[in-house]
């Protein structure tokens, strides 16, 4: 690769346990620039060009590490850019049964176990190894999640790899192994606003999802176990649709989620999502190995969190596209399995490709 393409790192802060936090920056000038810190293996910044070539940041976060430790941020459980695990989403009843044993999990968001619990992977300091090869530049993060962490069974050795390529692609790969049968369903929780201006909302963004079915939820936001057709609902994104138009419809499911906070079951996994912002011309296209995506229109951001440039993050400030297995899959036998056994290796990959139109 040309010498101008760089991977660098710098001190970013000190974790609550005293460990130093590093910020790793991957850059292909004029094409894509991504910064990821080893706290939570978190994507903090992502710069891509608009149709005029202007590079702007398109993910919510903070200018400094202190923002990620603020009371307002930690109590909101919004996971800006974090790697979440062991399990993304909510687990009904905060428990599951595996091989005849019932495992009870600790709640962290009110009475609910969400995104791995109080001490999930979003709050861990990961080991980091930057790399550079002929096709990409990136950084590999790794950790060991010990047996009984948050009451999950088994020791898990896990890696998440961020890399960028000259075609404007950000790739995130996940690899995991266990020494005891357990469950695993990680994801990335980045918040996208393709306008590059976080004082604006994403209601003008146009979304397309290759999914004929979505997962309805109950009034506590747990999947009911059904797959419902998107036809004649606000969840129909088979054709490119303005997000604000869908959110403006009268629908009980939108009331349950305070907006869209639902999973979609993909019909195909290549070019399964596209997101377009008309003013900037930026386009995001997603490929994944995962069977679905949790779409979240930042319904519970309320302006209490001040992020980059002191901007208060408000409702609908961004959209999350959390590619993963379906939420609460361990308690829904008809859903794709999230069980990982000692003789298996976990692998997942999602790519986010940016372009203009």
N, C-alpha and C positions, 0 to 999 in steps of 0.2 A: 504494500500500500504506500501511497505517497507520504513523505516524511511529515507533511503538514497535518496529517490526521493524528490526533494525540489522545493519550489517556494519562491523566495526571491526578494528583490528590493533594489535599491540604487539611490542616486541623479545622474542625468545625465546632467542637465543644467538648464538654465533659459529661458523661452519662451519670445517672444517679449512683451507680456503683463505683464511680471513680475512674472508669475506663475512658480513654481518649477516643473521641468520635472523629472519624475521617470522612471527608467528602471527596468522592471520586467523580471526575468529569471526563466524559467521552465526547470527542468533538471531531466532526467532519465539516470544516468551515463552509458556511453558506448552505449546508444541507440539513444537518441535525446536530444538536448538542444536548447531552443528557447528563445530569448530575444525580448521583445515588450515594446515600450515606450508609455506613455500616450499622447504624442504629435502626433496627427494624428492616434492614435491607430495603430502604425507603427511597423511592424516586422523588427527589425534591424539586428539580427543575427540568424542563424539556422545551428547548427552543427549536422551532421549525419556521421556514419562511412562508410569508403570505404570497399572493399572486404578483406583488411588486418586488418580491425578494427580501422584504423586511423580516428579520429574525425576531420572534417574540416567544415568550414563555407561554405554554398552553396547559400547564397543570397547577392546581392549587397547592400551596405549601407556605413555608415561612422563609424569610430572608436569613434567619439565624437559627441555631439549634435551640435557643431558649424558648422559641415559640412552640416547639414540640413537647416541652416540659411544662407549659403553662397550665394552670388549673382549668381555665376555660376550655382548652383543647382536650385535656385528658378526660374531663367529665362529659364531654360531648360524644366521645367514642366515634369520631368520624374517620379516623385512620387515613389521613391524607397521604397517599402514595405508598402506604405500607405494604409489606408482605404479610398477609394474615394466615394464621395456622395455629394448631394443626387443622382446624376445620373452619372454613369460611361459612358465615351465616349463623343462623340460630338453630339450636337443638331443643326440640320440644320436650318439656318436662325436665330439662337439664340432665338427661340420662339416656343411656342406651344399653342394649344387651348384646353381648358378643361371646359366642361359644359357651353359653349358659351362665355367664357372669354379668351382673348388672353394674355398670359404672356410673356413678353420680358425679356430675360436674358442678363446679362453683359458678354461681351467677356473677356477672360483672356489670351488665346494663340493667339496672333495676333488678327484677327477678329472673332475668334471662341470661343464659350463657351465650355470648356473642363472639364470633371471630377468634375463638381460641381461649377466651377467658381473661382474667385480670392480668396474668403474666404471659400473654400470648407472644407469638414471634415478632409482633410489631414493636415490642418493648425489650427485645434482646439485642445484645451487641454481638454481631456476627464477625467471623474471620473473613478477611477479604484478600483476593488475589487478582490484580489487574492483568490483562493479557492483550496481545496484539498479534494478528495473523494476516494472511493474504486476503481474507474475505471480510473480516470484521475486527473491531476493537471492543473491549468489554471488561467486565469485572465479575468474578465468581465469589459469591458469599456462601459460607457454610456454617452450620451449627449442629450440635447434638442435643436433641430434646430428650431428657432423661425419663425413665419409667416413673409414672405417677405425677409427672408435671401436669398441673391442672386436673389431676386424677385420670389422665389417659393411660392406657396400658402400653408397654413396650418402649424400648429405646429407639429413637429414630435418628438416623444420620441423614442430613438434608442439605441440599445445595440449591441455590437460585442463581441463575446466570443472566446478567443483562449484557446485551451487545447491540451495537449499531452498525449499519451498513451504508454504503455510498448511494443506495437507491432511496434513502430516507426512511429506512426501516429500523424500528426498535424491536428487538426480540427478547422475550423473557422465557427462560427454560427452568423447569423444576425437576429435581432428581431426588429420590428418597428410598431408603431401605430400613427395615425394622428387624429386631431380634425376637419379636413376639407379635402375634396377630393383633392388629390395631386398626384405627381408621385415620384417613388422611384425605384432605380436600382443600389445599391451599389456593390462594388467588392473590392478585395484586389489586390494590384499592385506590388507584389514581383517579383524580377528579379532572376531567377534561373541559376546557373552555377554549374553543378554537379561535375565538375572536382575538385572543392575546390581551384582552382588557378585562380584568377580574371585577371591575365595577359594573360590568354588564352581566345579564343573565344569559341562559342558553335556550331561551324560548324560541329564538329564531333559527336555531340549529335544525337541520333536517336529518332525520334518522331513518335508516333502513336496516331491518333484521330479517334474515332468512329463516323465519320461524312461523309455522302455521298454528302453533299452540303456545300458550303461556301457562304458568302455574298459578291458579288463584290461591289466595291466602285467607285465613280466618281473621277475626278482628284483633288478634295478637300478632299478626304478620307471620304465622306459620303456614307452610303449604298444606292444603287440604288433602293432597295426594292425587288430585285430579290433574289432567291436562285438558285445558279448555281451548276451543278454537278461537283465534284472534279475530275472526270475521265478525263484523258489526260490533266491535269493541274499541276502546281507545288504545288497545294494545296491538292494533293491526299496523305493523310497520313493514309489511311485505313490499309495499311501494314506499319510496322516500316520502316522509311525512314530517311536517313541522312539529316539533315537540310541544310548543305552546298550544297548538290546535288540539292535540291529544289530551293535554292536561286540562284543557278548558271544558271537556265533556263531563256530563253528569254520569257518574258510575260508582257503584258501591265499592268496587275494588280500589279505585283511586282514593276513596275516603279512608279505607282501611290502611293504605300505605301513605296517606297524606301526599299523594302523588304516585309516581311510578317507583315501586320498590319490589319488583317482581322478577322471577326467572322466566326465561324463554327457552324452549327446546328447539335446538337447531335442526333444520332439514338437511343442510349441508354445512361443512365446517371450513371450506375455503370461501373467501369473500363473504363471510357470514354476517358481517356488520359493516355499514358505512355511515360516517357522520360528516356532514357538510355545513360550513358556516359561510353564508352567501357574501357578506361584506368583505371578509379577508380572502375568500376563495379557498381556504384550507379544507382539505379532505383527509379523513382518517379512515383507513380500511383495515379490517381485522380478520386474521385467520387463526384457527385454534385447533388443538386436538381434543378440546373439551366438548361435552354434549350440550352445554347450555351456557347462558350468561345471566347474571343478576344485574339488571339495569336499575340504577338508583339516581333520581334527579335531584339529589342533595336537598331532600324535603325538610330536613331538621336543622339545617344551618339557619341561624336566626340573627346573624349580625354580631353576636357576642364574641366571635373569634375574629381577631384582626390579623390578616396574613401579610403577604408581600406588599410592600409600599404602603403599609398601614391600612390597606383596604379591608373593610368589614365584609366577611363572607356571608351572604344572605341566601335565603331560600332560592333554589334553582340557579345558583351561581355556577354550577358545573354538572356534568353527568359522569357517573361511574359505569364502566363496562367490565364487570367482574366475571371473566370466563372461568367456569368451574363446573363440577358436578352439582346436581340440584341440592338446595338447602334441606337439611334434616333427612338426607337420604338413608342414614342408618336406621331410622325409624319408619321408613316408607319402602317396603320390600319391592314395590313395583318400580322404584327409581333405580337408575344405574348405581352399582355398588361403589362404596368408598372404602371398602375393607382392603387392607394391605397385609399380606402374610410374609413370613420370613423368607420364603423361597421366591418372592417376587421383587421386582424393582419398579418403583413409581416413576413415571415420566409424564410431563405435561409441557406443552409449548404454546405460546401465543405470540403473534407478531402484530405490531401496530405500524402500518405503513402510511407515511404522510406524503401528500402531493397537493397540487393546486388545480383549480378549474375556474 
